């Protein structure tokens, strides 16, 4: 009997001890959790620089012809305060840049109707905060910009531009891609079936599209000829190079303007559209709307800026080196700052398409002279700039191969592949 009683006592004591241990660790664990929560409070979300739990934000849109003074005085801000805010904004924000259609916000405390801040959104990412209290500080802010690696490919049916637009791609990506191949691809001579693919950065702010970023690699294929482009930057070398390390950039651009059509080619006997007689046309006519920007095909000096009533109208001549000169005719007007003796850079804006002089419609008559004699602009071949240096070659190969692996994963649209 005593043995049984002793066993029972031992069992009861064991249970009590076990329960005590469980209770101790359970309460200790709870204390730890409570202490942890106390040490790491949940951050309060912010809108711009203001905690959302303590402010009220009203949204408005800038009306046509509305200026900062109009907006602020409607909010009850005194003219003297408006003047002080404008002064404080100098070097930070030009208050004359406020645009109709952009949003602005009036911030006030939740317990008061008196505004404390005015916030103007200049674009999808940049905003400016005006403190309406004693400090009257003006600050620039920027929302977080997210970068996503994106791909796009297409098969041309009519033009590069239409391929992008018809497939819902951003037009700025089309312009960026044409800039990559501006020295190697004549986009006025593309054919149905030519194809391309591109890998690029796309920016977004709060889930909304904010722009096209850097192109990392691209490929253009025409008549079975594949032209790859790899972006590389190291030790003073920067730009796009082909798979062998040759720069895609050359002394001359393939064309002096973007996205139009060739209406007349180089010829020794062309029927003049106005005079209705046959005579040489030693240039290429690019049909484009009046006002289309025209760019210099290469570095050089403007040697002539004049008007020719019975011929070229407003035209420019640019001497690029000892042998090559380019000419741009029928311009509606010249770019600001361009004059005889002005030094221009490749791709610099020099004028705008028009129909001045003897012309039947808006177009650019573009000519190139070699040692004073006209040559066909579509057949001029110029050497590329410096290729990848020996010092950069190993690094370039690593970059090229890694980009090529990604580029190979980008497929062309299946719908059109059957047509090739």
C-alpha positions as CSV (number, residue, x, y, z in Angstrom):
1,X,0.0,0.0,0.0
2,X,2.7,2.5,1.0
3,X,4.5,1.8,-2.3
4,X,1.3,2.6,-4.2
5,X,0.8,5.8,-2.3
6,X,4.4,6.9,-2.9
7,X,3.9,6.2,-6.6
8,X,0.7,8.3,-6.6
9,X,2.5,11.2,-4.9
10,X,5.3,11.0,-7.4
11,X,2.9,11.1,-10.3
12,X,0.9,14.1,-8.8
13,X,4.2,16.0,-8.2
14,X,5.4,15.3,-11.7
15,X,2.2,16.6,-13.2
16,X,2.3,19.8,-11.1
17,X,5.9,20.4,-12.1
18,X,5.1,19.9,-15.8
19,X,2.2,22.3,-15.7
20,X,4.3,24.9,-13.9
21,X,7.0,24.6,-16.6
22,X,4.5,24.9,-19.4
23,X,2.8,27.9,-17.7
24,X,6.2,29.6,-17.2
25,X,7.3,29.3,-20.8
26,X,3.9,30.2,-22.1
27,X,3.7,33.4,-20.1
28,X,7.3,34.2,-20.9
29,X,6.7,33.7,-24.6
30,X,3.7,36.0,-24.4
31,X,5.8,38.6,-22.7
32,X,8.4,38.3,-25.4
33,X,5.9,38.8,-28.1
34,X,4.4,41.9,-26.3
35,X,7.8,43.3,-25.8
36,X,8.8,42.7,-29.4
37,X,5.6,44.4,-30.6
38,X,6.3,47.4,-28.4
39,X,9.8,47.7,-29.7
40,X,8.8,47.5,-33.4
41,X,5.7,49.6,-34.0
42,X,4.0,49.2,-37.4
43,X,5.1,52.2,-39.5
44,X,2.4,54.7,-40.5
45,X,2.0,54.9,-44.3
46,X,2.8,58.3,-45.8
47,X,1.5,60.3,-48.7
48,X,4.3,62.4,-50.0
49,X,5.9,63.4,-46.6
50,X,2.8,63.4,-44.5
51,X,1.4,60.5,-42.2
52,X,-1.9,59.5,-43.7
53,X,-3.5,59.1,-40.2
54,X,-3.1,62.8,-39.4
55,X,-3.8,64.7,-42.6
56,X,-6.7,65.3,-45.0
57,X,-5.9,65.6,-48.7
58,X,-8.1,67.2,-51.3
59,X,-7.4,66.7,-55.0
60,X,-7.8,69.3,-57.8
61,X,-6.8,69.8,-61.4
62,X,-5.1,72.9,-62.7
63,X,-7.5,74.8,-65.0
64,X,-6.7,76.5,-68.3
65,X,-4.8,79.8,-67.8
66,X,-4.7,79.2,-64.0
67,X,-1.4,80.1,-62.4
68,X,0.1,79.5,-58.9
69,X,-1.2,82.8,-57.6
70,X,-4.7,82.0,-58.7
71,X,-4.6,78.6,-57.0
72,X,-3.1,79.8,-53.7
73,X,-5.4,82.9,-53.3
74,X,-8.4,80.7,-53.9
75,X,-7.1,78.6,-50.9
76,X,-7.0,81.7,-48.8
77,X,-3.3,82.4,-49.0
78,X,-2.4,86.1,-48.9
79,X,-0.7,87.7,-51.8
80,X,2.3,88.5,-49.7
81,X,2.7,84.9,-48.8
82,X,2.3,83.9,-52.5
83,X,5.1,86.3,-53.4
84,X,7.3,84.9,-50.7
85,X,6.7,81.3,-51.8
86,X,7.5,82.2,-55.4
87,X,10.8,83.7,-54.2
88,X,11.6,80.6,-52.1
89,X,10.9,78.4,-55.1
90,X,13.7,80.0,-57.2
91,X,16.2,77.4,-58.1
92,X,13.8,74.6,-57.1
93,X,10.8,75.0,-59.2
94,X,9.8,77.6,-61.9
95,X,6.3,78.5,-60.8
96,X,5.5,79.5,-64.4
97,X,5.8,75.8,-65.3
98,X,2.4,74.9,-63.8
99,X,0.5,73.2,-66.5
100,X,-3.3,73.0,-67.1
101,X,-4.5,69.4,-66.6
102,X,-1.9,68.5,-63.9
103,X,-3.1,67.6,-60.5
104,X,-2.4,69.5,-57.3
105,X,-3.3,68.7,-53.7
106,X,-4.4,70.7,-50.7
107,X,-3.2,69.2,-47.4
108,X,-4.7,70.1,-44.0
109,X,-4.8,68.5,-40.6
110,X,-7.8,66.2,-40.0
111,X,-8.9,68.4,-37.1
112,X,-8.8,71.7,-39.1
113,X,-9.9,73.0,-42.5
114,X,-7.0,75.4,-42.7
115,X,-4.5,74.2,-45.4
116,X,-0.9,73.5,-44.2
117,X,0.7,72.5,-47.5
118,X,0.2,72.8,-51.3
119,X,1.5,69.9,-53.4
120,X,1.9,70.2,-57.2
121,X,2.6,67.1,-59.3
122,X,4.9,68.1,-62.2
123,X,4.8,64.6,-63.7
124,X,4.1,61.0,-62.7
125,X,7.2,60.9,-60.4
126,X,8.2,64.5,-59.5
127,X,6.3,66.7,-57.1
128,X,6.8,70.0,-55.3
129,X,5.7,70.7,-51.7
130,X,4.9,74.3,-50.6
131,X,4.7,74.8,-46.9
132,X,1.9,77.4,-46.2
133,X,3.0,78.0,-42.6
134,X,5.7,80.2,-41.1
135,X,8.7,78.4,-42.8
136,X,7.2,78.6,-46.3
137,X,9.7,76.0,-47.4
138,X,9.5,74.7,-51.0
139,X,10.9,71.2,-51.6
140,X,11.2,68.8,-54.5
141,X,10.2,65.2,-54.0
142,X,10.2,62.1,-56.1
143,X,8.1,59.0,-55.8
144,X,9.8,55.7,-55.9
145,X,10.5,54.6,-59.5
146,X,10.4,50.8,-60.2
147,X,12.4,49.4,-63.1
148,X,11.3,46.2,-64.9
149,X,13.2,44.4,-67.6
150,X,10.9,44.0,-70.6
151,X,11.1,42.6,-74.1
152,X,9.3,43.4,-77.4
153,X,9.6,41.8,-80.8
154,X,7.8,42.5,-84.1
155,X,7.7,41.7,-87.8
156,X,7.3,44.7,-90.1
157,X,4.5,44.8,-92.6
158,X,4.6,48.5,-93.6
159,X,7.0,50.5,-91.3
160,X,8.8,50.2,-88.0
161,X,6.6,52.9,-86.5
162,X,3.3,51.2,-87.6
163,X,4.6,47.9,-86.2
164,X,5.0,49.5,-82.7
165,X,1.7,51.4,-82.9
166,X,-0.4,48.5,-84.2
167,X,0.9,46.2,-81.4
168,X,0.2,48.7,-78.6
169,X,3.9,49.4,-77.9
170,X,5.1,52.7,-76.6
171,X,6.2,55.1,-79.4
172,X,9.2,56.2,-77.3
173,X,10.6,52.7,-77.5
174,X,10.3,52.8,-81.3
175,X,12.3,56.1,-81.3
176,X,14.9,54.6,-78.9
177,X,15.3,51.5,-81.1
178,X,15.7,53.6,-84.2
179,X,18.4,55.6,-82.4
180,X,20.3,52.4,-81.7
181,X,20.4,51.4,-85.4
182,X,20.5,55.0,-86.8
183,X,23.9,54.4,-88.4
184,X,23.4,50.9,-89.7
185,X,19.7,50.5,-90.7
186,X,18.0,52.6,-93.3
187,X,14.5,52.7,-91.9
188,X,13.1,54.3,-95.0
189,X,14.1,51.2,-96.9
190,X,12.6,48.5,-94.6
191,X,10.7,45.7,-96.3
192,X,7.7,43.6,-95.3
193,X,9.1,40.7,-93.3
194,X,12.0,42.5,-91.7
195,X,12.0,41.8,-88.0
196,X,13.4,42.9,-84.7
197,X,13.6,42.3,-81.0
198,X,14.7,44.4,-78.1
199,X,15.3,44.1,-74.3
200,X,14.9,47.3,-72.4
201,X,14.1,48.8,-69.0
202,X,10.6,50.1,-68.3
203,X,9.8,52.5,-65.5
204,X,6.7,52.6,-63.4
205,X,5.5,54.6,-60.4
206,X,2.8,53.2,-58.1
207,X,2.0,50.6,-60.8
208,X,1.6,53.2,-63.6
209,X,3.8,53.4,-66.7
210,X,6.4,56.1,-66.3
211,X,8.6,55.8,-69.3
212,X,11.1,53.7,-71.4
213,X,14.6,53.4,-69.9
214,X,17.8,52.0,-71.3
215,X,18.0,49.5,-74.1
216,X,20.3,46.7,-73.1
217,X,20.4,44.7,-76.3
218,X,18.5,44.5,-79.6
219,X,18.5,42.8,-83.0
220,X,17.4,43.8,-86.4
221,X,17.1,41.3,-89.3
222,X,16.6,42.3,-92.9
223,X,16.8,40.0,-96.0
224,X,18.5,37.4,-93.9
225,X,21.2,39.8,-92.5
226,X,21.2,40.0,-88.7
227,X,22.5,43.1,-87.0
228,X,22.9,42.6,-83.2
229,X,23.4,45.5,-80.8
230,X,24.9,45.2,-77.3
231,X,25.1,48.1,-74.9
232,X,28.5,48.3,-73.2
233,X,30.1,50.8,-70.9
234,X,33.5,50.6,-69.3
235,X,36.8,52.5,-69.0
236,X,35.7,55.4,-71.2
237,X,34.0,53.4,-73.9
238,X,30.2,53.6,-74.0
239,X,27.6,52.8,-76.7
240,X,26.2,49.9,-78.8
241,X,28.5,47.4,-80.4
242,X,27.9,44.4,-82.7
243,X,28.9,40.8,-81.7
244,X,32.5,41.4,-82.9
245,X,32.9,44.6,-80.9
246,X,32.5,47.0,-83.7
247,X,30.7,50.2,-82.8
248,X,27.3,50.7,-84.5
249,X,28.0,54.4,-84.5
250,X,29.4,55.8,-87.7
251,X,30.5,59.1,-89.1
252,X,27.1,59.8,-90.7
253,X,23.6,58.9,-89.7
254,X,21.6,56.9,-92.3
255,X,19.0,59.6,-92.6
256,X,18.6,63.2,-91.3
257,X,15.0,62.7,-90.0
258,X,12.8,60.0,-88.5
259,X,9.8,58.1,-89.7
260,X,8.8,59.5,-93.1
261,X,9.0,58.0,-96.6
262,X,11.3,58.5,-99.5
263,X,9.3,60.2,-102.3
264,X,12.1,60.6,-104.8
265,X,15.6,59.0,-105.0
266,X,18.9,60.1,-106.5
267,X,18.6,60.3,-110.3
268,X,20.4,61.8,-113.3
269,X,17.0,62.2,-115.1
270,X,13.9,62.8,-113.0
271,X,10.6,64.4,-114.1
272,X,10.4,67.6,-111.9
273,X,7.1,67.6,-110.1
274,X,6.7,71.4,-110.6
275,X,8.5,72.2,-113.8
276,X,7.3,69.0,-115.6
277,X,10.7,68.6,-117.3
278,X,13.4,66.0,-116.9
279,X,16.5,67.0,-115.2
280,X,19.0,65.5,-112.7
281,X,17.9,65.2,-109.1
282,X,21.1,64.7,-107.1
283,X,19.5,64.1,-103.8
284,X,16.9,62.1,-101.9
285,X,13.5,63.6,-101.1
286,X,12.0,62.6,-97.8
287,X,8.2,63.3,-97.6
288,X,7.2,64.5,-94.2
289,X,4.8,66.9,-92.5
290,X,5.8,70.6,-92.3
291,X,7.6,71.1,-89.0
292,X,9.2,67.6,-88.8
293,X,12.6,68.0,-87.1
294,X,15.7,67.7,-89.4
295,X,19.1,66.7,-87.9
296,X,22.7,67.0,-89.0
297,X,23.9,63.6,-90.2
298,X,27.4,64.2,-88.7
299,X,29.7,66.6,-86.9
300,X,30.7,69.6,-89.0
301,X,30.5,73.4,-89.6
302,X,27.6,75.2,-91.3
303,X,29.1,76.8,-94.4
304,X,25.9,78.1,-95.9
305,X,22.6,79.3,-94.6
306,X,20.5,81.0,-97.2
307,X,17.3,81.2,-99.3
308,X,17.0,80.2,-102.9
309,X,13.7,81.5,-104.4
310,X,13.6,79.4,-107.6
311,X,15.0,76.2,-106.1
312,X,16.0,75.0,-102.6
313,X,14.2,77.7,-100.6
314,X,15.6,77.8,-97.0
315,X,18.6,75.5,-97.1
316,X,21.8,74.7,-95.2
317,X,25.1,73.3,-96.2
318,X,27.3,71.5,-93.6
319,X,31.0,70.7,-94.2
320,X,31.9,67.5,-92.3
321,X,35.5,67.1,-93.3
322,X,37.9,67.7,-96.2
323,X,35.8,65.6,-98.6
324,X,32.1,65.4,-97.4
325,X,29.4,68.1,-97.4
326,X,25.7,67.6,-96.7
327,X,22.8,69.9,-97.8
328,X,19.3,70.3,-96.5
329,X,16.7,72.0,-98.7
330,X,13.1,73.4,-98.6
331,X,13.2,73.9,-94.8
332,X,10.2,75.7,-93.3
333,X,12.6,77.4,-90.8
334,X,16.1,77.0,-89.3
335,X,16.7,75.8,-85.8
336,X,17.6,78.4,-83.2
337,X,21.3,79.3,-83.0
338,X,22.2,77.8,-86.4
339,X,24.1,80.2,-88.6
340,X,27.0,80.2,-91.1
341,X,30.1,79.3,-89.1
342,X,28.2,77.4,-86.4
343,X,29.7,74.1,-85.4
344,X,27.1,71.3,-85.1
345,X,27.2,67.8,-83.7
346,X,25.9,64.6,-85.2
347,X,22.1,64.4,-84.5
348,X,21.8,68.1,-83.6
349,X,18.5,69.8,-84.6
350,X,19.3,72.1,-87.5
351,X,15.8,72.9,-89.0
352,X,12.3,71.8,-89.9
353,X,10.7,70.2,-93.0
354,X,8.8,72.6,-95.2
355,X,8.1,73.5,-98.8
356,X,9.9,76.8,-99.3
357,X,11.4,77.5,-102.8
358,X,10.3,75.3,-105.7
359,X,8.4,72.5,-104.1
360,X,5.0,70.7,-104.7
361,X,4.6,69.6,-101.1
362,X,6.3,69.5,-97.7
363,X,9.5,67.4,-97.9
364,X,13.3,67.5,-97.3
365,X,15.6,67.4,-100.3
366,X,18.7,65.9,-98.8
367,X,22.1,65.8,-100.7
368,X,25.6,64.7,-100.1
369,X,28.7,65.9,-102.0
370,X,32.0,64.1,-102.1
371,X,34.9,66.4,-103.2
372,X,32.2,68.8,-104.6
373,X,30.5,66.1,-106.7
374,X,27.0,64.8,-105.8
375,X,26.8,61.2,-104.6
376,X,23.7,59.0,-103.7
377,X,23.1,59.5,-100.0
378,X,21.6,56.0,-99.8
379,X,24.8,54.4,-101.0
380,X,27.4,56.4,-98.9
381,X,29.3,54.1,-96.6
382,X,31.3,55.6,-93.8
383,X,33.7,53.9,-91.3
384,X,32.5,53.2,-87.8
385,X,34.1,54.9,-84.8
386,X,36.6,53.1,-82.5
387,X,35.7,49.4,-81.8
388,X,36.0,47.8,-78.4
389,X,39.6,48.3,-77.2
390,X,41.9,45.4,-76.3
391,X,41.7,46.4,-72.6
392,X,37.9,46.1,-72.7
393,X,37.6,43.1,-75.0
394,X,37.4,40.4,-72.2
395,X,34.7,42.4,-70.3
396,X,32.8,43.0,-73.5
397,X,32.7,39.3,-74.3
398,X,31.2,38.5,-70.9
399,X,28.5,41.2,-71.3
400,X,27.8,40.2,-74.9
401,X,27.4,36.5,-74.1
402,X,25.1,37.1,-71.1
403,X,22.9,39.5,-73.1
404,X,22.8,37.1,-76.1
405,X,21.5,34.3,-73.9
406,X,18.6,36.5,-72.9
407,X,18.0,37.8,-76.4
408,X,17.8,34.3,-77.7
409,X,14.8,33.7,-75.4
410,X,12.8,36.4,-77.1
411,X,10.6,34.9,-79.7
412,X,9.0,36.6,-82.8
413,X,5.2,36.8,-83.1
414,X,4.0,33.4,-84.1
415,X,1.1,34.7,-86.2
416,X,3.4,36.3,-88.7
417,X,6.1,33.6,-88.7
418,X,4.1,31.5,-91.0
419,X,4.2,34.3,-93.6
420,X,8.0,34.3,-93.8
